[in-house]
Amino acid sequence: MATPALKEVWPLELSQHVPLPTGITGYDISSLQFPAKEHLPGNVRLEVFDALSGAMPTSLVHAFDVVHLRALVLAVKSGDPEPGGFLQWDEIDVGAYRSQSSDAAVPAKASEQLIGYFLQYMRHLTLDSDHLPTHLTPQGFEIIEWTKLQDHDATYKLETDDHLMVLEDQLPNIAVFMAEKAGRPCAEARQDLERLFRAVARETERGVDLRMDCTGRASPNNPSMKDDVASIRTAIAQTVEQDEKDVVLVLHSAGAFLGCMAIEGLSIKERSRQGKQGGGNAMFCVTPTGLLFNDLPPASASYWVTELQCQPSSGWDDVVDYVGWKNVPSVYLICEKDAVLPPEMQKQMADRAGSEIGTCDAGHCCMIGQPQRVVEIVEKAATETG
């Protein structure tokens, strides 16, 4: 069994729960934190290995029955890993990254900006934690279980320090990415990011938390719809306000009304009145509710059921105080096999929003059942509104 050393705690604790002669080997990029060999259990060995250093040593190929990985998604390359054993993989949920101040008088501007840069960098990579299942399945792996662990408000402050370490560690990579994107010297981008990071650190000292909120945590202590709106807005605002680019929102199910709220003040129409460039110029909404996989083959439906997460039972009674379709052109894709909302009802909602209408004979999750049709409609909407 191979594990990350994780300051050597995890292999040591694991050794108390597995029978001898099961061998446990922990790997870390440095041996500075390794305890003396004579203090290790007889079935634990600690070694130095850097997954980013190059090719995997041949001595490690097919050497373990179970491999535990943690925070290694950035080291995965196309074609990795190969099946032949069991993987237990713990990874950060990058897509839910955001900042929040516990004090209204303390702004989180620097934190929002740096997280925005980090998310841009992560999105340009070919793999993130949410794509691990779709990456591993073609390699021959069977996804036995896929879960997201519940977070707690009381731990946000503790986790902020961990998030700061991740951001600081990725500053060189983000600098290279941002410099290439802007056509500027990498050294300048690195200096700007380091100054920004110091500002983020000062914000966290004054009460700003770096967190990974998302719908899918269990009640109580779950995020509300307003938290989801804030997360969506953070992602949009980076592209609109910092890069001054146009945005096409592709919204599904409850994401349709959350996205409509998140775009307040960021539409092209509203930003043009302020003499600013960039903004939301189209919204693409698919059916807002319904049963999910009735149009899929049984095996495929069973797989996607395992991908579902829990939905908070509270925090969804807030008032929708802004609807983006009043200021942004929209396209509504009617799903004719939706198991709950009849196509006639979907059409009524599309007509009320003044949306252009497209159709498909998929169920609720048309992006799974008929992805090419969704791409076709989105590209058409983006071209016509661009």
Buried (B, 14 or more C-beta within 10 A) or exposed (E): BBBBBBEBEBBBEBBEEEEEEEBBBBBBEEEEEBEEEEEBEEBBBBEEBEBEEEEEEEEBEEEBEBBBBBBBBBEBEEEEBEEEBEBEBBBBBBBBBBBBBEEEEEBBEBBBBBBBBBBBBBEEBEBBBBBBBEBBEEEEBEBEEBEBEEBEBEEBBEBBEEBBEBBBEBBBBBBBBBBEBEEEEBEEBBEBBBEBBEBBBEBBEEBBBBBBBBBBBBEEEBBBBBBBBBBBBBBBBBBBBBBEEBBBBBBBBBBBBBBBBBBBBBBBEBBEEEEBEBBBBBBBBBBBEBEBBBBBEEEEBEBBEEEEEBEBEEBBEEEEEBBBBEBBBBBBBBBBBBBEBEBEBBBEBBEEBEBBEBBBBBBBBBBBBBEEBBEBBBEBBBEEBE
